[in-house]
């Protein structure tokens, strides 16, 4: 049994041959904005502030404040282009330093869950 055909008015097919290329073009602007924010990290001269794989993104910053600012950049971009980020699928994690507790990290209006960054 087949369903009736329907028209897709926006988006691209995930397994389409052009999908990875079109996705790369689509996410180029937020990557540039994250890099320009100044809150990201570099390994040598290589920008490592955001790592993308398919529809997942990892934001890396040297501070919780910087991470919040990077989330704000993503939220503004999402608002402009009608992109929905799922705070329920997101986690904040801090490693090292002298933090007793991770400050609240928000993807407005929701708080991002926190995970333990210890390796022990």
Buried (B, 14 or more C-beta within 10 A) or exposed (E): EEEEEEEEEEEBEEEEEEBEEEBEEEBEEBBEBBBEBEBBBEEEEEEEBBEEEEEEBEBBBBBBEBBBBBBBBBBEBBEEEEEEBEBEEBEBBBEEEEEEEBBEBBBEEEEBEBEEEEEE
